[in-house]
């Protein structure tokens, strides 16, 4: 496990926990009408899953468009 994966896992967890706390303490609801909280939940869940599975669709799209990876291990061929 490297720092990049841990950061994604932690960030995704924080986002999902903040949604849970907003629901419990502020009465925020994902089911009452149209809400942007679904987008927040989507971002949090994707951060969490990309940290666990090492797969991120946006990363694949950006690499295909020619954006250089910020990870030295990937640039040097040492990454998986």
C-alpha positions, 0 to 999 in steps of 0.5 A: 500500500502506497501513500497515493492509495491511502490518500484516496481511501482516506479522502473517500472515507471522509467524504462518505462519513461527512454525508452520514454525519450530515444526515444524522445531525442535520437531517440532510437526505439523499432521497427527498427530491433532487439533491447534489448530495448524490454527486458527493456520494459518487465522488466519495465512493469512487475515491474509496474504490480507486484506492482499494482496487487501483483502478480509476476511469478518469485516470485512464481517460487522462492517460489516453489523452496524453496527460503525464502521470504524476506517479514516478513509479508509473513513468519509469515502468516500476508501477503496476 
